[in-house]
Amino acid sequence: MNSVWIVVVALIGFEANVNGQTTSSSRSTTRILDLSTSTARPATNLTCGQNEIVTNCLPCEDDCETTVRNITTICIGSICFDDGPQFCECPMNGFARNNNGNCVPDAQCPTPTCPSGEQWSENPCDGTCEVLQPNCTLFNCLLPDCACKPGYVRFFDYCIPKEMCPQKKVSRCGTCEAGKICKRHHGWFDWFFEDVGSRYSCEWYTPCEIGLGDSDRNDNWW
């Protein structure tokens, strides 16, 4: 079977006020759907399930996981059949497929289950043992996700009570000013300087930065 691909893109923009000046930024999230593995049911006279519609085009649908995360689905290059099979489609305008394969209203999509010490948040902005209260008005986390519960901070990607934070054992940057953390540089040339202090520098802690790994968050704690 030939593969048919659909690109799903979420574009999110926001503005932040820094030193009296308004700056704009945006973030995009992309996922690829392979319709060759679709669970659509082709038939001649098709009877679809609740909330589904009959279509002669390959279905393009939202699912609950992307819906609760405010990710917008964009279908590119629809393939339709004038005299071919029909399909059951969960319409994107207000509906999504849940984990059981049922087409349900967006409002019925369940809230994801979060790990211990975390809860679902529309605007997650976690502190760490080093930066207990990050400036969440400056670094807005615009994609809903699991966040640490009140009184908890993120430590090695786990949420722990802030009173359990250990004391620093090593400081590769010296003392960073409030709101900054000691971050490791990931440039190709930097990997030749494993034990050189210049490979690390104090930078603003951005709780929603894409690609911020555990080593970046916790370089001062081991």
C-alpha positions in Angstrom: 0.0 0.0 0.0 1.3 3.4 -0.9 1.9 5.8 2.0 0.0 9.0 2.2 1.3 11.7 4.5 -0.4 14.5 6.4 1.5 17.2 8.1 0.1 18.6 11.4 1.4 21.9 12.4 0.8 24.0 15.5 1.9 27.6 15.3 1.8 29.6 18.5 2.7 33.2 18.9 3.1 35.3 22.0 4.4 38.7 23.2 6.5 39.5 26.2 7.4 42.9 27.8 11.1 43.1 28.6 12.5 46.4 29.9 9.5 48.3 28.6 9.8 46.9 25.1 7.4 44.5 23.6 8.9 41.5 21.8 7.2 38.8 19.8 8.1 35.2 19.4 6.5 32.0 18.0 6.8 28.3 18.5 5.8 25.6 16.1 5.0 21.9 16.7 4.9 19.4 13.8 3.8 15.8 13.7 3.5 13.5 10.7 0.6 11.2 10.1 0.9 8.1 7.8 -2.6 7.4 6.4 -1.5 4.0 5.1 -2.1 2.8 8.7 -5.5 4.5 9.0 -8.2 2.6 10.8 -10.8 4.0 8.3 -13.3 1.4 7.1 -13.9 1.4 3.3 -17.3 0.2 2.2 -20.0 0.7 -0.5 -22.9 1.8 1.6 -21.3 2.8 4.9 -22.9 3.2 8.2 -20.7 5.2 10.5 -20.5 5.5 14.3 -21.8 8.3 16.5 -20.6 11.8 15.4 -18.9 10.3 12.3 -19.6 11.3 8.7 -19.3 9.4 5.5 -16.7 10.7 3.0 -15.1 9.6 -0.2 -11.8 11.2 0.8 -9.1 9.7 2.9 -10.0 10.9 6.4 -8.0 13.7 8.2 -8.9 13.8 11.9 -7.9 15.2 15.2 -7.2 13.0 18.2 -7.8 13.8 21.8 -4.1 13.9 22.7 -3.4 16.8 20.2 -6.7 18.5 21.0 -6.0 18.9 24.7 -2.6 20.3 23.9 -4.1 22.9 21.6 -2.3 21.5 18.5 -4.0 22.5 15.2 -4.3 19.9 12.5 -3.8 21.0 8.9 -4.4 18.5 6.1 -2.4 18.9 2.9 -3.1 17.2 -0.4 -6.5 15.5 0.3 -7.1 12.4 -1.8 -10.7 11.7 -2.9 -12.3 8.9 -5.0 -15.3 9.7 -7.3 -16.2 6.0 -7.8 -14.1 4.4 -5.1 -14.5 3.4 -1.4 -16.1 5.5 1.3 -14.7 6.2 4.7 -15.9 7.1 8.2 -14.4 10.4 9.3 -14.5 12.1 12.7 -15.1 15.8 11.6 -12.3 18.1 12.8 -14.7 21.0 13.6 -15.3 20.2 17.3 -14.7 16.5 17.4 -11.7 14.2 18.0 -10.9 10.5 18.4 -10.2 9.2 21.9 -8.0 6.3 22.8 -10.9 3.9 22.2 -11.3 5.0 18.6 -14.6 6.7 19.3 -15.4 10.1 17.8 -16.3 12.4 20.7 -16.8 16.2 21.2 -13.6 18.0 22.0 -15.0 18.8 25.5 -15.2 15.1 26.2 -11.5 14.5 25.6 -10.0 13.3 28.9 -7.3 15.3 30.7 -4.0 13.4 30.4 -2.7 11.5 33.5 0.4 13.2 35.0 3.2 11.5 37.0 3.5 11.7 40.7 3.9 15.3 42.0 2.5 16.8 38.8 -0.8 18.0 37.6 -2.3 19.1 34.2 -1.8 22.8 33.4 -2.9 25.1 30.6 0.3 27.2 31.1 3.0 25.1 32.8 6.0 27.0 34.2 8.1 24.9 36.5 10.6 26.1 39.0 13.8 24.2 39.7 15.9 23.7 42.8 18.1 26.5 41.6 15.3 28.9 40.4 12.4 28.3 42.7 10.2 30.9 41.1 10.9 31.6 37.4 9.6 34.6 35.7 6.6 33.0 34.1 5.4 36.3 32.6 8.5 36.5 30.6 9.0 32.9 29.5 5.4 31.8 28.8 4.8 28.1 28.3 2.0 28.2 25.7 1.5 24.5 25.1 -0.6 22.8 27.9 1.3 20.0 29.6 2.0 18.4 33.0 3.4 20.8 35.5 4.7 20.5 39.1 2.1 20.8 41.8 2.2 23.9 44.1 5.2 23.6 46.5 7.1 21.3 44.1 10.0 22.0 41.7 11.5 20.1 38.9 14.7 18.2 39.6 16.3 15.8 37.1 12.9 15.9 35.2 11.0 14.8 38.4 8.8 17.0 40.6 9.9 17.0 44.2 8.9 19.1 47.3 11.1 22.1 47.2 12.2 21.5 50.8 13.8 18.3 49.6 16.2 20.1 47.2 19.8 19.2 48.0 22.6 21.8 48.5 24.8 22.5 45.5 27.8 20.2 45.4 29.6 21.6 42.3 29.5 25.0 40.6 31.0 25.2 37.2 30.1 28.9 36.7 30.7 30.3 40.1 27.7 32.2 41.5 24.9 33.0 39.0 22.6 35.9 39.6 19.0 35.3 40.6 16.9 33.8 37.8 20.0 32.4 35.9 21.4 28.9 35.8 24.7 27.4 34.8 24.2 25.9 31.3 26.3 23.7 29.3 27.2 24.8 25.7 26.4 22.2 23.1 28.4 23.5 20.1 30.6 21.0 18.2 33.8 22.7 19.3 32.7 22.8 23.0 32.8 19.0 23.3 36.7 19.2 23.2 36.7 21.1 26.5 34.9 18.8 28.9 36.7 20.1 32.0 37.1 23.8 30.9 34.9 26.3 32.7 34.4 28.3 29.6 32.1 25.5 28.3 29.5 26.6 30.9 28.0 30.0 31.5 25.2 31.7 33.5 22.1 32.1 31.4 18.5 32.9 32.0 16.4 29.9 33.0 13.7 29.4 30.5 11.3 26.8 31.8 9.7 26.1 28.4 12.8 26.1 26.2 12.6 23.3 23.6 15.5 20.9 23.8 16.5 21.8 27.4 17.8 18.5 28.6 18.4 17.2 32.1 22.1 18.0 32.0 21.3 21.7 31.3 18.9 21.8 34.3 21.0 20.0 36.8 24.7 20.7 36.1 25.1 22.4 39.5 23.8 19.4 41.5 26.4 16.6 41.0 
